[in-house]
Amino acid sequence: MESKVPVNEKDLIELAKSDPTHFRQFYDLHFEEIFRFIIRRVGDKETAKDITQQVFLKALISLDKYTYRNVPFSSYLYRIAANECNQFFRDTSKVRYVSMDSDIYSILISEISPEDASYESELPELSSAMKTLSGKELLAIELRYFEKKSFKEIAFILKISENLAKVRTYRILKKLKTALEKSHGK
């Protein structure tokens, strides 16, 4: 008898609930992106590997409680990853790490101040401004601009409404813009 091939993520989730060997597909699909998300936060490859493994283990263990809500399954993994990173920082008293490449920097600058390109050379100021953000604010910015998540996905990960995810993100951008303007004496 031929096995049924899932046509979408929701079907694959249901298959994985009844047969955990199907969960391997989620691992194969999302390991790299979850690992990159975590390493940007913790700054250490071995720690990131350990946390990433923990994320997938927790996702597998709690899969029977997972309810599909028209957001990608990866959003569920990001939620677990954010929680695991926060737990790591609480347990170890390590400092939160932010890794921003030039592409992310450019995107963020254009979002903060699309009408003023004078911030283009202000990486140190932007880095300083990012350090003033709370953990939740930083997570929202990372999800939107580093991980390129939709507001619907951000809402799911942060357990807030989609509208609130948008409002928070734009308020955080405004806060960053204000910090950059202060550094320029505007």
Secondary structure as UniProt FT lines:
FT   HELIX           9..18
FT   HELIX           20..22
FT   HELIX           23..42
FT   HELIX           45..61
FT   HELIX           63..65
FT   HELIX           73..92
FT   HELIX           102..112
FT   TURN            114..115
FT   HELIX           117..121
FT   HELIX           123..131
FT   HELIX           135..141
FT   HELIX           142..146
FT   HELIX           151..158
FT   HELIX           162..183
FT   TURN            184..185
//
